Amino acid sequence: MKKALQKFFAFLKNAPLLALVFGCLTAYMPQANAAQITSMRIGQQVGSVRIVLESDKAFDYQAFLLNNPNRLVVDAYNVDIQTTLQADPTNLVSKTRIGVLQGSDKRIVFDLKKPALIKKAFVLAPQSNMKWRFVIDVALCSQADFMANIGTKHAFSNTKKAPTTTAQANKWVPQEVAKPKKPRQKIIVLDPGHGGKDPGAIGAYGKTYEKNITLAMGKELKAILEKKGYTVYLTRSTDIFIPLRQRVKIAQKHKADLFMSIHADSAVNRNAKGLSVYTLSETASDKEAAALAERENKVDIIGGVDFSENSREINDILISLSQTDSRNKSSKFASYIVSEMSKSVKLINDTHRFAGFAVLKAPDIPSALLEMGYLSNRNEESLLKQKSYRAKLATSVSQAIDKYFNDPEIAALY
Ligand SMILES: [Zn+2]
């Protein structure tokens, strides 16, 4: 009896340790009563993007937004997560991370490529053969609206367990998020049009080759931009032929923040003159723009390679949200070029135009095509041959690039 009592007291003495060991074990073991999340997916709704988590039972959650980088956070209480996110067809989410808040409470972080607001969050009871579904609808918004809605103050939640302050909620921060973001040098890819066996337009009076003017301008502009601190790559720095698709790939390989293709125009009407900037559109803004796009795109046929097979894939990408987004950025860039150029050179009417240039079809990279002037016009052909005139153009372009990256909406993305 005495021995038994001694054993009992010995057990009590160790009880806190046992409780600790047991507590630690349970924290890392799947909880028997935890909801099992077995699927995560993202889909497009009209005007919004829907994230759906499927589970075998309901769970408590709190969903909110955090910035730097922009992200959507879903804290899910007492769950096991047995899945990863399938590819995001909407291109809203760049990355997901799953971490442990404590025990079986988990945090799912969706890094957002674009600012978005939570519109709705709710739990749906199983219908027919389906599982429980946790649904969250988000819609794109401006960065200003995003910033006005960050933190747990604006959380969508069905639980009192959730931390009530952003500071509390922020305690658990995945490492990638905790790293301060270093401002990085902006990368610009300049694309001197044509080259090699493809001379481009040929001057009507002095027989100037477009390919030589575009290469000279590309090199000169590169030097100016590098002085300003940009990282600049040329798609070609010698007189070689590069297919259009290859030019786009070069920009993607360098992870360009901006892509600009450089050309010089020509027209049957020898009085036609002036500079214009084009950005991508499914449909050209007018007949001339369409004809020009056709001329510039023909280069691929000269190369003897059929790139038409690529076009469906590219078109599919174009339809995605990210393309719409980079198209808006491209338009913004073009408008800065127009406003800077208008200070120093003659522009043609309706200077910023839209056309379906193959070379501008780089998903995710804001792109524009500059037609510096008409080689079919006597005066402009002689101007474009002059280094001092190209320097004027290059300076204006570099100022437009500065303004573009300093634009509050663009700067917020870095
Ligand atoms: Zn051209």
Boltz pocket constraint, residues with backbone or C-beta under 6 A from the ligand:
constraints:
  - pocket:
      binder: B
      contacts: [[A, 193], [A, 194], [A, 200], [A, 201], [A, 210], [A, 262], [A, 263], [A, 264], [A, 296]]
      max_distance: 6.0
